[in-house]
């Protein structure tokens, strides 16, 4: 779940998108979709093909804004949580729900 360094783009069902994350589980998909839609992005989600019914369903998430780069938006503090706080790297990666620790601060 690390932030990608490169701007990844392609197509989901013939719609050009910037890929946010690929092959993620449903709870992660729901989290990303909620945050991105709240911030005004059109989100496209595609179900990945499963080899069998026992394998959990995975998803690919993208946005139609071809200039969107999650890394840039997070470190430029341009994404907001549902309660209008700034999204931090740990919040984006779902390591914490707290947004006050800034990315340049550490606990050691």
MODELLER restraints for C-alpha pairs under 7 A, 6 or more apart:
rsr = mdl.restraints
at = mdl.atoms
rsr.add(forms.Gaussian(group=physical.xy_distance, feature=features.Distance(at['CA:1:A'], at['CA:93:A']), mean=6.07, stdev=0.5))
rsr.add(forms.Gaussian(group=physical.xy_distance, feature=features.Distance(at['CA:3:A'], at['CA:71:A']), mean=5.81, stdev=0.5))
rsr.add(forms.Gaussian(group=physical.xy_distance, feature=features.Distance(at['CA:4:A'], at['CA:71:A']), mean=6.58, stdev=0.5))
rsr.add(forms.Gaussian(group=physical.xy_distance, feature=features.Distance(at['CA:5:A'], at['CA:71:A']), mean=6.81, stdev=0.5))
rsr.add(forms.Gaussian(group=physical.xy_distance, feature=features.Distance(at['CA:7:A'], at['CA:69:A']), mean=5.85, stdev=0.5))
rsr.add(forms.Gaussian(group=physical.xy_distance, feature=features.Distance(at['CA:8:A'], at['CA:18:A']), mean=5.82, stdev=0.5))
rsr.add(forms.Gaussian(group=physical.xy_distance, feature=features.Distance(at['CA:8:A'], at['CA:19:A']), mean=5.50, stdev=0.5))
rsr.add(forms.Gaussian(group=physical.xy_distance, feature=features.Distance(at['CA:9:A'], at['CA:17:A']), mean=5.65, stdev=0.5))
rsr.add(forms.Gaussian(group=physical.xy_distance, feature=features.Distance(at['CA:9:A'], at['CA:18:A']), mean=4.19, stdev=0.5))
rsr.add(forms.Gaussian(group=physical.xy_distance, feature=features.Distance(at['CA:9:A'], at['CA:19:A']), mean=5.34, stdev=0.5))
rsr.add(forms.Gaussian(group=physical.xy_distance, feature=features.Distance(at['CA:10:A'], at['CA:16:A']), mean=5.73, stdev=0.5))
rsr.add(forms.Gaussian(group=physical.xy_distance, feature=features.Distance(at['CA:10:A'], at['CA:17:A']), mean=5.59, stdev=0.5))
rsr.add(forms.Gaussian(group=physical.xy_distance, feature=features.Distance(at['CA:10:A'], at['CA:18:A']), mean=6.49, stdev=0.5))
rsr.add(forms.Gaussian(group=physical.xy_distance, feature=features.Distance(at['CA:11:A'], at['CA:17:A']), mean=5.42, stdev=0.5))
rsr.add(forms.Gaussian(group=physical.xy_distance, feature=features.Distance(at['CA:12:A'], at['CA:46:A']), mean=6.88, stdev=0.5))
rsr.add(forms.Gaussian(group=physical.xy_distance, feature=features.Distance(at['CA:16:A'], at['CA:64:A']), mean=6.34, stdev=0.5))
rsr.add(forms.Gaussian(group=physical.xy_distance, feature=features.Distance(at['CA:17:A'], at['CA:62:A']), mean=5.50, stdev=0.5))
rsr.add(forms.Gaussian(group=physical.xy_distance, feature=features.Distance(at['CA:17:A'], at['CA:63:A']), mean=5.24, stdev=0.5))
rsr.add(forms.Gaussian(group=physical.xy_distance, feature=features.Distance(at['CA:17:A'], at['CA:64:A']), mean=4.60, stdev=0.5))
rsr.add(forms.Gaussian(group=physical.xy_distance, feature=features.Distance(at['CA:17:A'], at['CA:65:A']), mean=6.67, stdev=0.5))
rsr.add(forms.Gaussian(group=physical.xy_distance, feature=features.Distance(at['CA:17:A'], at['CA:66:A']), mean=6.02, stdev=0.5))
rsr.add(forms.Gaussian(group=physical.xy_distance, feature=features.Distance(at['CA:18:A'], at['CA:62:A']), mean=5.31, stdev=0.5))
rsr.add(forms.Gaussian(group=physical.xy_distance, feature=features.Distance(at['CA:18:A'], at['CA:63:A']), mean=5.37, stdev=0.5))
rsr.add(forms.Gaussian(group=physical.xy_distance, feature=features.Distance(at['CA:18:A'], at['CA:64:A']), mean=6.37, stdev=0.5))
rsr.add(forms.Gaussian(group=physical.xy_distance, feature=features.Distance(at['CA:18:A'], at['CA:65:A']), mean=6.60, stdev=0.5))
rsr.add(forms.Gaussian(group=physical.xy_distance, feature=features.Distance(at['CA:18:A'], at['CA:66:A']), mean=5.35, stdev=0.5))
rsr.add(forms.Gaussian(group=physical.xy_distance, feature=features.Distance(at['CA:18:A'], at['CA:68:A']), mean=6.68, stdev=0.5))
rsr.add(forms.Gaussian(group=physical.xy_distance, feature=features.Distance(at['CA:19:A'], at['CA:61:A']), mean=6.11, stdev=0.5))
rsr.add(forms.Gaussian(group=physical.xy_distance, feature=features.Distance(at['CA:19:A'], at['CA:62:A']), mean=4.22, stdev=0.5))
rsr.add(forms.Gaussian(group=physical.xy_distance, feature=features.Distance(at['CA:19:A'], at['CA:63:A']), mean=6.64, stdev=0.5))
rsr.add(forms.Gaussian(group=physical.xy_distance, feature=features.Distance(at['CA:20:A'], at['CA:61:A']), mean=5.50, stdev=0.5))
rsr.add(forms.Gaussian(group=physical.xy_distance, feature=features.Distance(at['CA:20:A'], at['CA:62:A']), mean=5.05, stdev=0.5))
rsr.add(forms.Gaussian(group=physical.xy_distance, feature=features.Distance(at['CA:21:A'], at['CA:60:A']), mean=5.92, stdev=0.5))
rsr.add(forms.Gaussian(group=physical.xy_distance, feature=features.Distance(at['CA:21:A'], at['CA:61:A']), mean=5.52, stdev=0.5))
rsr.add(forms.Gaussian(group=physical.xy_distance, feature=features.Distance(at['CA:22:A'], at['CA:59:A']), mean=6.32, stdev=0.5))
rsr.add(forms.Gaussian(group=physical.xy_distance, feature=features.Distance(at['CA:22:A'], at['CA:60:A']), mean=4.19, stdev=0.5))
rsr.add(forms.Gaussian(group=physical.xy_distance, feature=features.Distance(at['CA:22:A'], at['CA:61:A']), mean=6.31, stdev=0.5))
rsr.add(forms.Gaussian(group=physical.xy_distance, feature=features.Distance(at['CA:23:A'], at['CA:48:A']), mean=6.98, stdev=0.5))
rsr.add(forms.Gaussian(group=physical.xy_distance, feature=features.Distance(at['CA:23:A'], at['CA:58:A']), mean=5.02, stdev=0.5))
rsr.add(forms.Gaussian(group=physical.xy_distance, feature=features.Distance(at['CA:23:A'], at['CA:59:A']), mean=5.03, stdev=0.5))
rsr.add(forms.Gaussian(group=physical.xy_distance, feature=features.Distance(at['CA:23:A'], at['CA:60:A']), mean=5.48, stdev=0.5))
rsr.add(forms.Gaussian(group=physical.xy_distance, feature=features.Distance(at['CA:24:A'], at['CA:58:A']), mean=5.13, stdev=0.5))
rsr.add(forms.Gaussian(group=physical.xy_distance, feature=features.Distance(at['CA:24:A'], at['CA:59:A']), mean=5.19, stdev=0.5))
rsr.add(forms.Gaussian(group=physical.xy_distance, feature=features.Distance(at['CA:24:A'], at['CA:60:A']), mean=6.58, stdev=0.5))
rsr.add(forms.Gaussian(group=physical.xy_distance, feature=features.Distance(at['CA:25:A'], at['CA:57:A']), mean=6.65, stdev=0.5))
rsr.add(forms.Gaussian(group=physical.xy_distance, feature=features.Distance(at['CA:25:A'], at['CA:58:A']), mean=4.95, stdev=0.5))
rsr.add(forms.Gaussian(group=physical.xy_distance, feature=features.Distance(at['CA:25:A'], at['CA:59:A']), mean=6.30, stdev=0.5))
rsr.add(forms.Gaussian(group=physical.xy_distance, feature=features.Distance(at['CA:26:A'], at['CA:58:A']), mean=6.73, stdev=0.5))
rsr.add(forms.Gaussian(group=physical.xy_distance, feature=features.Distance(at['CA:26:A'], at['CA:59:A']), mean=6.99, stdev=0.5))
rsr.add(forms.Gaussian(group=physical.xy_distance, feature=features.Distance(at['CA:29:A'], at['CA:59:A']), mean=6.82, stdev=0.5))
rsr.add(forms.Gaussian(group=physical.xy_distance, feature=features.Distance(at['CA:29:A'], at['CA:61:A']), mean=6.83, stdev=0.5))
rsr.add(forms.Gaussian(group=physical.xy_distance, feature=features.Distance(at['CA:33:A'], at['CA:43:A']), mean=6.40, stdev=0.5))
rsr.add(forms.Gaussian(group=physical.xy_distance, feature=features.Distance(at['CA:35:A'], at['CA:81:A']), mean=6.40, stdev=0.5))
rsr.add(forms.Gaussian(group=physical.xy_distance, feature=features.Distance(at['CA:35:A'], at['CA:82:A']), mean=6.96, stdev=0.5))
rsr.add(forms.Gaussian(group=physical.xy_distance, feature=features.Distance(at['CA:37:A'], at['CA:43:A']), mean=6.61, stdev=0.5))
rsr.add(forms.Gaussian(group=physical.xy_distance, feature=features.Distance(at['CA:38:A'], at['CA:82:A']), mean=6.82, stdev=0.5))
rsr.add(forms.Gaussian(group=physical.xy_distance, feature=features.Distance(at['CA:39:A'], at['CA:79:A']), mean=6.44, stdev=0.5))
rsr.add(forms.Gaussian(group=physical.xy_distance, feature=features.Distance(at['CA:39:A'], at['CA:80:A']), mean=6.62, stdev=0.5))
rsr.add(forms.Gaussian(group=physical.xy_distance, feature=features.Distance(at['CA:41:A'], at['CA:63:A']), mean=6.33, stdev=0.5))
rsr.add(forms.Gaussian(group=physical.xy_distance, feature=features.Distance(at['CA:42:A'], at['CA:63:A']), mean=5.53, stdev=0.5))
rsr.add(forms.Gaussian(group=physical.xy_distance, feature=features.Distance(at['CA:42:A'], at['CA:64:A']), mean=5.78, stdev=0.5))
rsr.add(forms.Gaussian(group=physical.xy_distance, feature=features.Distance(at['CA:43:A'], at['CA:62:A']), mean=5.79, stdev=0.5))
rsr.add(forms.Gaussian(group=physical.xy_distance, feature=features.Distance(at['CA:43:A'], at['CA:63:A']), mean=4.52, stdev=0.5))
rsr.add(forms.Gaussian(group=physical.xy_distance, feature=features.Distance(at['CA:43:A'], at['CA:64:A']), mean=6.66, stdev=0.5))
rsr.add(forms.Gaussian(group=physical.xy_distance, feature=features.Distance(at['CA:44:A'], at['CA:61:A']), mean=5.95, stdev=0.5))
rsr.add(forms.Gaussian(group=physical.xy_distance, feature=features.Distance(at['CA:44:A'], at['CA:62:A']), mean=5.20, stdev=0.5))
rsr.add(forms.Gaussian(group=physical.xy_distance, feature=features.Distance(at['CA:44:A'], at['CA:63:A']), mean=5.80, stdev=0.5))
rsr.add(forms.Gaussian(group=physical.xy_distance, feature=features.Distance(at['CA:45:A'], at['CA:59:A']), mean=6.69, stdev=0.5))
rsr.add(forms.Gaussian(group=physical.xy_distance, feature=features.Distance(at['CA:45:A'], at['CA:60:A']), mean=5.74, stdev=0.5))
rsr.add(forms.Gaussian(group=physical.xy_distance, feature=features.Distance(at['CA:45:A'], at['CA:61:A']), mean=4.71, stdev=0.5))
rsr.add(forms.Gaussian(group=physical.xy_distance, feature=features.Distance(at['CA:45:A'], at['CA:62:A']), mean=6.44, stdev=0.5))
rsr.add(forms.Gaussian(group=physical.xy_distance, feature=features.Distance(at['CA:46:A'], at['CA:59:A']), mean=5.58, stdev=0.5))
rsr.add(forms.Gaussian(group=physical.xy_distance, feature=features.Distance(at['CA:46:A'], at['CA:60:A']), mean=5.21, stdev=0.5))
rsr.add(forms.Gaussian(group=physical.xy_distance, feature=features.Distance(at['CA:46:A'], at['CA:61:A']), mean=6.64, stdev=0.5))
rsr.add(forms.Gaussian(group=physical.xy_distance, feature=features.Distance(at['CA:47:A'], at['CA:58:A']), mean=6.10, stdev=0.5))
rsr.add(forms.Gaussian(group=physical.xy_distance, feature=features.Distance(at['CA:47:A'], at['CA:59:A']), mean=4.57, stdev=0.5))
rsr.add(forms.Gaussian(group=physical.xy_distance, feature=features.Distance(at['CA:47:A'], at['CA:60:A']), mean=6.52, stdev=0.5))
rsr.add(forms.Gaussian(group=physical.xy_distance, feature=features.Distance(at['CA:48:A'], at['CA:57:A']), mean=6.93, stdev=0.5))
rsr.add(forms.Gaussian(group=physical.xy_distance, feature=features.Distance(at['CA:48:A'], at['CA:58:A']), mean=5.40, stdev=0.5))
rsr.add(forms.Gaussian(group=physical.xy_distance, feature=features.Distance(at['CA:48:A'], at['CA:59:A']), mean=5.34, stdev=0.5))
rsr.add(forms.Gaussian(group=physical.xy_distance, feature=features.Distance(at['CA:48:A'], at['CA:60:A']), mean=6.92, stdev=0.5))
rsr.add(forms.Gaussian(group=physical.xy_distance, feature=features.Distance(at['CA:50:A'], at['CA:57:A']), mean=6.61, stdev=0.5))
rsr.add(forms.Gaussian(group=physical.xy_distance, feature=features.Distance(at['CA:73:A'], at['CA:79:A']), mean=6.15, stdev=0.5))
rsr.add(forms.Gaussian(group=physical.xy_distance, feature=features.Distance(at['CA:74:A'], at['CA:87:A']), mean=6.23, stdev=0.5))
rsr.add(forms.Gaussian(group=physical.xy_distance, feature=features.Distance(at['CA:74:A'], at['CA:88:A']), mean=6.16, stdev=0.5))
rsr.add(forms.Gaussian(group=physical.xy_distance, feature=features.Distance(at['CA:74:A'], at['CA:89:A']), mean=6.61, stdev=0.5))
rsr.add(forms.Gaussian(group=physical.xy_distance, feature=features.Distance(at['CA:77:A'], at['CA:86:A']), mean=5.99, stdev=0.5))
rsr.add(forms.Gaussian(group=physical.xy_distance, feature=features.Distance(at['CA:77:A'], at['CA:87:A']), mean=6.74, stdev=0.5))
rsr.add(forms.Gaussian(group=physical.xy_distance, feature=features.Distance(at['CA:79:A'], at['CA:86:A']), mean=6.05, stdev=0.5))
rsr.add(forms.Gaussian(group=physical.xy_distance, feature=features.Distance(at['CA:79:A'], at['CA:87:A']), mean=5.53, stdev=0.5))
rsr.add(forms.Gaussian(group=physical.xy_distance, feature=features.Distance(at['CA:80:A'], at['CA:86:A']), mean=4.64, stdev=0.5))
rsr.add(forms.Gaussian(group=physical.xy_distance, feature=features.Distance(at['CA:80:A'], at['CA:87:A']), mean=5.31, stdev=0.5))
rsr.add(forms.Gaussian(group=physical.xy_distance, feature=features.Distance(at['CA:81:A'], at['CA:87:A']), mean=5.87, stdev=0.5))
rsr.add(forms.Gaussian(group=physical.xy_distance, feature=features.Distance(at['CA:85:A'], at['CA:99:A']), mean=6.98, stdev=0.5))
rsr.add(forms.Gaussian(group=physical.xy_distance, feature=features.Distance(at['CA:86:A'], at['CA:99:A']), mean=6.61, stdev=0.5))
rsr.add(forms.Gaussian(group=physical.xy_distance, feature=features.Distance(at['CA:87:A'], at['CA:99:A']), mean=6.41, stdev=0.5))
rsr.add(forms.Gaussian(group=physical.xy_distance, feature=features.Distance(at['CA:88:A'], at['CA:99:A']), mean=5.88, stdev=0.5))
rsr.add(forms.Gaussian(group=physical.xy_distance, feature=features.Distance(at['CA:88:A'], at['CA:102:A']), mean=6.79, stdev=0.5))
rsr.add(forms.Gaussian(group=physical.xy_distance, feature=features.Distance(at['CA:88:A'], at['CA:103:A']), mean=6.69, stdev=0.5))
rsr.add(forms.Gaussian(group=physical.xy_distance, feature=features.Distance(at['CA:89:A'], at['CA:103:A']), mean=6.61, stdev=0.5))
rsr.add(forms.Gaussian(group=physical.xy_distance, feature=features.Distance(at['CA:90:A'], at['CA:96:A']), mean=5.91, stdev=0.5))
rsr.add(forms.Gaussian(group=physical.xy_distance, feature=features.Distance(at['CA:91:A'], at['CA:97:A']), mean=5.66, stdev=0.5))
rsr.add(forms.Gaussian(group=physical.xy_distance, feature=features.Distance(at['CA:91:A'], at['CA:98:A']), mean=6.78, stdev=0.5))
rsr.add(forms.Gaussian(group=physical.xy_distance, feature=features.Distance(at['CA:91:A'], at['CA:99:A']), mean=6.42, stdev=0.5))
